[in-house]
Amino acid sequence: MTTIVRADTMLTPAGEVSPAELEIDDAGRISYAGTPRSGSIVTHDLTGHALMPGLVNGHTHGAMTLQRGISDDEGFMPWLAAVQEVEQGLTRDDIVVGLEVAMLEMIETGTTTFADMYHWDAGLLELVRDAGMRVLAAPAMSTADSVAFPGVSPLTGAEVLDETEALAARFAGDAQIKLAYGPHAPYTCPPELLQDIAARSKRSGIPIHIHVSESRAEVAQMTEQYGRTPAAHLDSLGFFEARVLAAHCVHLTDDEIEVFARTGTGASHNPVSNLKLGCGVARLPEMLDAGIALTIGTDSVASNNSLDLFEELKLATILHRGMRHDASVVSAAQVLDLATRQGAATVGFPETGSLEFGKLADVIALDLGRTSATPRGSLASHLTFSATGADVRHVFIGGQHVYADGEHLTLDAPAIRERAHAASARLRPQT
């Protein structure tokens, strides 16, 4: 059945279209994006709204929503130790409800696709599919012999790699589910294991999602242990011969930026998390100038504490202007592109990310009746500097209406929140 959505305005690759009409065919693809046509039978009249592509979260750990607010005022290494202590008590039910809370929050704030590193199994991937979202899921591991989530799964790191390949085969061709290998970081994974993962990736075609140069402590540890900074160490192992999405990249050197550009390595810029943990500011302008494949991410709510990508949009634009004393160094249009079209391509969903003919219809509608939109400038300016996740009123993913005027259509929000509160009370009884 064809779906026709009309709104006041719409963000397309060609710019702002006002008024706007979007037609979605029965395969969930955009068959028209332009000004309203006479004779169209409107399915959704969204007068007073703006349409834009669904947002892409380039790096998170969705199930960690149960750890929101843990160790809020400590630096990276103490924070990580506090988080890992809680993780030792997690059950699979905790992972389920944590993931479901994350999907509630992401949908409510306009995210339709996310790249995630945590515990993943077939049942959890089915939850994402049932919710209607898209995910690049990287089952996390660090060493071949260690068990990352003892209360959730008995799998060792080596077994997680094998399971990742089995899941990739099971979901091959799925428009919503993609798999990645998930080695935690070069400071937690031994060189031989990283080389094995790169070889597996080149052989299987499964990409890799890994943390790189997130903190000064990590860089110092790697330099002392291996005589190289993290990305230089990975490059010496031939790691970037595989397809890699590197999270954070706060402390990349000029040479490492060149390596990323030369090898086609992607990077996720996560400004809120990096600032909250005191890790620093990634060199986004240099990465943009080098032509690196980029995306915008939140990281987990344990380090953010929100999954609202609109916060990242504004900060990723103004932060670098302030750092460089130059308001032209990063534009609103560039950052919007990183959170939509380019972000979708970087995490492996190039058929999404823009409102144009033939693309899968991942669309969000924002309320323009709020005071923050009165008056408004250009749509790109409004979406980057004024809008928040609270403005999102409708979400379509592949043409499926998953969020309608503030109501979830694929998830039981009240039941999920109740279960999440109970799980949190067990994990953190002092709160």
C-alpha positions as CSV (number, residue, x, y, z in Angstrom):
1,M,0.0,0.0,0.0
2,T,1.4,3.4,-1.0
3,T,1.8,5.9,1.9
4,I,1.8,9.6,1.3
5,V,3.0,12.0,3.9
6,R,2.6,15.8,3.7
7,A,4.3,18.3,5.9
8,D,5.3,22.0,6.0
9,T,8.9,21.4,4.9
10,M,11.4,18.6,4.3
11,L,15.2,18.2,4.3
12,T,16.4,16.6,1.0
13,P,19.9,16.2,-0.6
14,A,18.9,19.2,-2.8
15,G,18.0,21.3,0.2
16,E,14.8,22.4,1.9
17,V,11.5,21.6,0.1
18,S,8.5,23.6,1.3
19,P,5.7,22.6,1.3
20,A,6.6,18.9,1.1
21,E,5.2,15.6,0.0
22,L,6.8,12.2,0.5
23,E,5.5,9.0,-1.2
24,I,6.5,5.6,0.2
25,D,5.8,2.5,-1.9
26,D,4.7,-0.9,-0.5
27,A,8.3,-2.1,-0.3
28,G,9.1,0.7,2.1
29,R,11.1,2.8,-0.4
30,I,10.7,6.5,-1.3
31,S,9.0,6.8,-4.7
32,Y,8.6,10.6,-4.6
33,A,10.1,13.4,-2.6
34,G,9.1,16.9,-3.6
35,T,6.4,19.5,-3.5
36,P,2.8,18.4,-3.2
37,R,1.1,17.0,-6.3
38,S,-2.5,17.5,-7.1
39,G,-4.7,14.5,-6.8
40,S,-2.5,12.7,-4.1
41,I,-4.5,10.9,-1.5
42,V,-2.8,11.9,1.7
43,T,-2.2,9.1,4.3
44,H,-0.6,11.3,7.0
45,D,-1.3,15.0,7.1
46,L,1.5,16.4,9.2
47,T,0.8,20.0,8.9
48,G,3.0,21.9,11.3
49,H,5.8,19.4,11.0
50,A,9.2,19.1,9.3
51,L,10.4,15.9,7.7
52,M,14.0,14.7,7.8
53,P,15.9,11.5,7.5
54,G,16.0,9.3,10.5
55,L,19.2,9.8,12.6
56,V,22.1,7.3,12.7
57,N,23.8,6.7,16.0
58,G,27.4,5.7,15.0
59,H,28.5,4.3,18.3
60,T,26.6,3.2,21.4
61,H,26.2,0.3,23.9
62,G,22.4,0.2,24.0
63,A,21.9,-2.3,26.8
64,M,23.9,-0.1,29.2
65,T,20.8,2.1,29.8
66,L,20.5,0.3,33.2
67,Q,23.8,2.0,34.1
68,R,22.7,5.5,33.5
69,G,24.1,7.8,36.2
70,I,26.8,5.5,37.4
71,S,30.1,7.2,38.4
72,D,29.0,10.5,36.8
73,D,31.8,12.6,38.2
74,E,34.9,10.4,37.7
75,G,37.4,10.2,34.9
76,F,37.6,7.5,32.2
77,M,39.5,4.7,33.9
78,P,37.6,4.9,37.3
79,W,34.4,5.2,35.5
80,L,35.2,2.2,33.4
81,A,36.0,0.1,36.5
82,A,32.7,1.1,38.1
83,V,30.8,0.1,34.9
84,Q,32.5,-3.2,34.6
85,E,31.7,-4.0,38.3
86,V,28.0,-3.6,37.6
87,E,28.3,-5.7,34.4
88,Q,29.5,-8.7,36.4
89,G,26.0,-8.8,37.9
90,L,24.0,-8.5,34.7
91,T,21.6,-11.2,33.6
92,R,20.3,-11.8,30.1
93,D,16.9,-10.3,31.2
94,D,18.8,-7.2,32.2
95,I,20.4,-7.0,28.7
96,V,16.9,-7.4,27.2
97,V,15.3,-4.6,29.1
98,G,18.3,-2.4,28.8
99,L,18.2,-2.7,25.0
100,E,14.5,-2.2,24.9
101,V,14.8,1.1,27.0
102,A,17.5,2.2,24.6
103,M,15.3,1.6,21.6
104,L,12.4,3.5,23.3
105,E,14.7,6.5,23.8
106,M,16.3,6.3,20.4
107,I,12.9,6.1,18.6
108,E,11.5,8.9,20.7
109,T,14.4,11.2,19.8
110,G,14.5,10.3,16.1
111,T,17.2,7.7,15.8
112,T,16.3,4.9,13.4
113,T,19.7,3.1,13.0
114,F,22.5,2.5,15.5
115,A,25.9,0.9,15.6
116,D,26.3,-1.0,18.9
117,M,28.9,-3.0,20.8
118,Y,27.8,-5.1,23.7
119,H,26.4,-8.7,24.2
120,W,24.4,-9.8,21.2
121,D,22.6,-13.0,20.3
122,A,19.9,-14.0,17.9
123,G,17.1,-13.3,20.3
124,L,18.3,-9.7,20.9
125,L,18.7,-9.1,17.2
126,E,15.1,-10.3,16.7
127,L,14.0,-7.7,19.3
128,V,15.6,-5.0,17.2
129,R,13.8,-6.3,14.1
130,D,10.5,-6.5,15.9
131,A,10.9,-2.9,17.1
132,G,11.5,-1.9,13.4
133,M,15.0,-0.4,13.9
134,R,18.2,-1.1,12.1
135,V,21.5,-2.1,13.9
136,L,25.1,-2.9,13.2
137,A,25.6,-5.2,16.1
138,A,29.1,-6.0,17.3
139,P,29.3,-8.7,20.0
140,A,31.9,-7.4,22.4
141,M,35.0,-9.3,23.5
142,S,38.6,-8.5,24.6
143,T,40.8,-11.7,24.9
144,A,40.3,-15.1,23.5
145,D,39.9,-16.8,26.9
146,S,37.9,-14.2,28.9
147,V,34.1,-14.2,29.4
148,A,32.8,-10.7,29.0
149,F,29.4,-11.1,30.6
150,P,29.5,-14.1,33.0
151,G,25.9,-13.8,34.2
152,V,24.6,-13.5,30.6
153,S,26.6,-15.9,28.5
154,P,29.4,-18.5,29.0
155,L,31.1,-17.7,25.7
156,T,34.7,-16.8,25.7
157,G,36.1,-14.2,23.4
158,A,37.2,-16.8,20.8
159,E,33.7,-18.3,20.9
160,V,32.2,-14.8,20.5
161,L,34.1,-14.4,17.3
162,D,32.7,-17.7,16.0
163,E,29.2,-16.7,17.1
164,T,29.5,-13.4,15.3
165,E,30.1,-15.2,12.1
166,A,27.2,-17.6,12.7
167,L,24.9,-14.6,13.4
168,A,26.1,-12.8,10.3
169,A,25.3,-15.9,8.2
170,R,21.9,-16.2,9.9
171,F,20.9,-12.6,9.2
172,A,22.6,-12.3,5.8
173,G,20.7,-10.1,3.5
174,D,18.5,-8.7,6.3
175,A,17.7,-5.0,5.7
176,Q,17.6,-4.3,9.4
177,I,20.4,-6.4,10.9
178,K,24.1,-6.4,10.2
179,L,26.9,-7.9,12.2
180,A,30.4,-6.7,13.1
181,Y,33.3,-8.1,15.1
182,G,33.6,-6.3,18.4
183,P,37.1,-6.3,19.8
184,H,36.9,-3.8,22.7
185,A,40.1,-1.8,22.1
186,P,43.8,-2.2,21.3
187,Y,44.8,-1.8,24.9
188,T,42.5,-4.7,26.0
189,C,43.0,-7.0,23.0
190,P,46.4,-8.7,22.4
191,P,48.1,-8.1,19.0
192,E,47.7,-11.7,17.9
193,L,44.0,-11.6,18.5
194,L,43.6,-8.3,16.6
195,Q,45.5,-9.8,13.6
196,D,43.2,-12.8,13.7
197,I,40.1,-10.6,13.7
198,A,41.5,-8.6,10.8
199,A,42.2,-11.8,8.8
200,R,38.7,-13.0,9.6
201,S,37.2,-9.7,8.5
202,K,39.0,-9.8,5.2
203,R,37.9,-13.4,4.6
204,S,34.3,-13.0,5.7
205,G,33.5,-9.4,4.7
206,I,32.2,-8.8,8.2
207,P,33.4,-5.3,9.4
208,I,35.0,-4.5,12.7
209,H,33.8,-2.0,15.4
210,I,36.5,-1.0,17.9
211,H,37.3,1.8,20.4
212,V,40.5,3.7,19.4
213,S,42.3,6.5,21.2
214,E,39.5,7.5,23.5
215,S,41.6,8.7,26.4
216,R,45.1,10.0,27.2
217,A,45.5,7.1,29.6
218,E,44.9,4.6,26.8
219,V,47.4,6.4,24.5
220,A,50.0,6.4,27.3
221,Q,49.5,2.8,28.1
222,M,49.8,1.7,24.5
223,T,52.9,3.9,23.9
224,E,54.6,2.4,27.0
225,Q,53.6,-1.2,26.1
226,Y,54.1,-1.2,22.3
227,G,56.1,1.9,21.5
228,R,53.2,3.2,19.4
229,T,50.0,5.2,19.7
230,P,46.8,3.1,19.4
231,A,46.0,3.7,15.8
232,A,49.7,3.4,14.7
233,H,49.8,0.1,16.6
234,L,46.7,-1.2,14.8
235,D,48.2,-0.1,11.5
236,S,51.4,-1.9,12.2
237,L,49.3,-5.1,12.6
238,G,47.6,-4.6,9.2
239,F,44.3,-4.1,11.1
240,F,43.1,-1.3,8.8
241,E,43.3,-3.6,5.7
242,A,39.9,-4.8,7.0
243,R,36.8,-2.6,7.0
244,V,36.9,-0.8,10.4
245,L,34.6,1.6,12.3
246,A,36.6,3.2,15.0
247,A,34.8,4.9,17.9
248,H,36.0,8.1,19.6
249,C,39.4,8.8,17.9
250,V,39.9,11.7,20.3
251,H,43.7,11.6,20.2
252,L,44.6,10.8,16.6
253,T,47.9,12.2,15.3
254,D,48.2,13.7,11.8
255,D,49.8,10.5,10.6
256,E,46.9,8.4,12.0
257,I,44.3,10.7,10.3
258,E,46.2,10.1,7.0
259,V,46.1,6.3,7.7
260,F,42.3,6.4,8.3
261,A,41.8,8.4,5.1
262,R,44.0,6.2,3.0
263,T,42.5,2.9,4.3
264,G,38.9,4.0,4.2
265,T,38.6,3.5,8.0
266,G,35.4,5.1,9.5
267,A,35.3,7.1,12.7
268,S,32.5,7.9,15.1
269,H,32.6,11.3,16.7
270,N,31.0,11.2,20.2
271,P,31.5,14.7,21.6
272,V,29.2,14.6,24.7
273,S,30.6,11.4,26.1
274,N,34.2,12.5,25.4
275,L,33.6,15.8,27.3
276,K,31.7,14.2,30.2
277,L,34.5,11.7,30.9
278,G,37.2,14.4,30.5
279,C,38.7,12.6,27.5
280,G,39.1,15.6,25.3
281,V,37.9,16.8,21.9
282,A,38.4,14.8,18.7
283,R,39.8,16.6,15.7
284,L,36.7,16.7,13.6
285,P,37.7,19.5,11.2
286,E,40.9,17.7,10.3
287,M,39.0,14.4,9.8
288,L,36.5,16.2,7.6
289,D,39.3,17.8,5.6
290,A,41.0,14.4,5.1
291,G,37.8,12.9,3.7
292,I,37.4,10.3,6.5
293,A,34.1,8.4,6.5
294,L,32.4,9.8,9.6
295,T,29.4,9.4,11.8
296,I,28.1,10.9,15.0
297,G,27.5,8.8,18.1
298,T,26.3,9.2,21.7
299,D,28.3,6.3,23.3
300,S,26.3,4.6,26.1
301,V,24.0,6.5,28.5
302,A,26.5,5.4,31.2
303,S,28.8,8.0,29.9
304,N,26.5,10.5,28.2
305,N,23.7,10.2,29.8
306,S,21.3,10.5,26.9
307,L,20.7,8.9,23.5
308,D,19.3,12.2,22.0
309,L,21.4,12.7,18.9
310,F,20.2,16.3,18.5
311,E,22.4,17.2,21.5
312,E,25.4,15.8,19.6
313,L,24.4,17.7,16.4
314,K,24.6,21.0,18.1
315,L,27.7,20.3,20.2
316,A,29.6,18.7,17.3
317,T,29.0,22.0,15.3
318,I,29.7,24.6,18.0
319,L,32.4,22.8,19.9
320,H,34.9,22.9,17.1
321,R,34.1,26.5,16.2
322,G,34.9,27.5,19.8
323,M,38.1,25.5,19.9
324,R,39.3,27.0,16.6
325,H,37.9,30.5,17.1
326,D,36.4,30.1,13.7
327,A,32.6,29.9,13.1
328,S,33.1,28.5,9.6
329,V,35.3,25.5,10.5
330,V,32.3,23.1,10.8
331,S,28.9,23.8,9.3
332,A,25.4,22.7,10.3
333,A,24.9,21.0,6.9
334,Q,28.1,19.0,7.4
335,V,27.1,17.7,10.8
336,L,23.6,16.9,9.7
337,D,25.1,14.9,6.8
338,L,27.2,12.9,9.3
339,A,24.2,12.1,11.4
340,T,22.1,11.0,8.3
341,R,23.4,10.2,4.8
342,Q,27.1,9.8,5.5
343,G,26.5,8.2,8.9
344,A,24.3,5.6,7.3
345,A,26.9,4.7,4.7
346,T,29.7,4.6,7.3
347,V,27.8,2.1,9.5
348,G,26.8,-0.1,6.5
349,F,23.3,1.0,5.6
350,P,23.8,3.1,2.4
351,E,20.3,2.6,1.2
352,T,19.1,4.8,4.0
353,G,20.0,8.3,5.3
354,S,18.4,10.6,2.8
355,L,14.9,11.5,1.6
356,E,15.2,10.8,-2.1
357,F,13.8,8.5,-4.7
358,G,14.8,4.8,-4.2
359,K,16.0,5.1,-0.7
360,L,14.5,3.1,2.2
361,A,12.0,5.4,3.9
362,D,13.5,6.1,7.3
363,V,11.8,9.4,8.1
364,I,11.2,11.4,11.2
365,A,8.7,14.3,11.7
366,L,9.5,17.2,14.1
367,D,6.9,19.5,15.5
368,L,7.4,23.1,14.2
369,G,4.7,24.5,16.6
370,R,7.0,24.6,19.6
371,T,8.3,28.0,20.8
372,S,11.9,27.0,19.9
373,A,10.7,27.0,16.2
374,T,9.1,30.5,16.4
375,P,10.4,32.0,14.3
376,R,12.9,29.8,12.6
377,G,15.6,30.3,10.0
378,S,16.6,27.6,7.5
379,L,15.6,24.1,8.2
380,A,19.2,22.9,8.5
381,S,19.9,25.7,11.0
382,H,16.8,24.8,13.0
383,L,17.5,21.1,13.1
384,T,21.1,21.6,14.2
385,F,20.8,24.5,16.7
386,S,17.3,24.7,17.9
387,A,15.6,21.3,17.7
388,T,15.7,18.6,20.4
389,G,14.7,15.0,20.5
390,A,11.5,16.2,22.3
391,D,10.4,17.7,19.0
392,V,10.1,14.3,17.3
393,R,6.5,13.3,17.0
394,H,6.5,10.6,14.2
395,V,9.0,8.0,13.1
396,F,8.8,5.8,10.0
397,I,11.4,3.1,9.4
398,G,11.3,1.4,6.0
399,G,7.9,2.9,5.7
400,Q,6.6,1.3,8.9
401,H,5.1,3.8,11.3
402,V,6.8,2.9,14.6
403,Y,6.1,6.1,16.6
404,A,2.9,8.2,16.1
405,D,2.3,11.5,17.9
406,G,4.3,10.4,20.9
407,E,3.0,6.8,21.1
408,H,5.2,3.7,20.5
409,L,3.6,1.3,18.0
410,T,6.1,-1.5,18.1
411,L,7.2,-1.5,21.8
412,D,5.2,-1.7,25.1
413,A,6.8,1.4,26.6
414,P,5.0,1.3,30.1
415,A,5.9,-2.3,30.6
416,I,9.5,-1.9,29.6
417,R,10.0,1.1,31.9
418,E,8.5,-0.8,34.8
419,R,10.9,-3.8,34.2
420,A,13.8,-1.4,33.8
421,H,13.1,0.2,37.2
422,A,13.0,-3.2,38.9
423,A,16.3,-4.3,37.3
424,S,18.0,-1.1,38.3
425,A,16.8,-1.5,41.9
426,R,18.3,-5.0,42.0
427,L,21.6,-3.9,40.4
428,R,21.9,-0.7,42.4
429,P,19.9,-1.2,45.6
430,Q,21.4,1.9,47.2
431,T,19.6,4.1,44.7
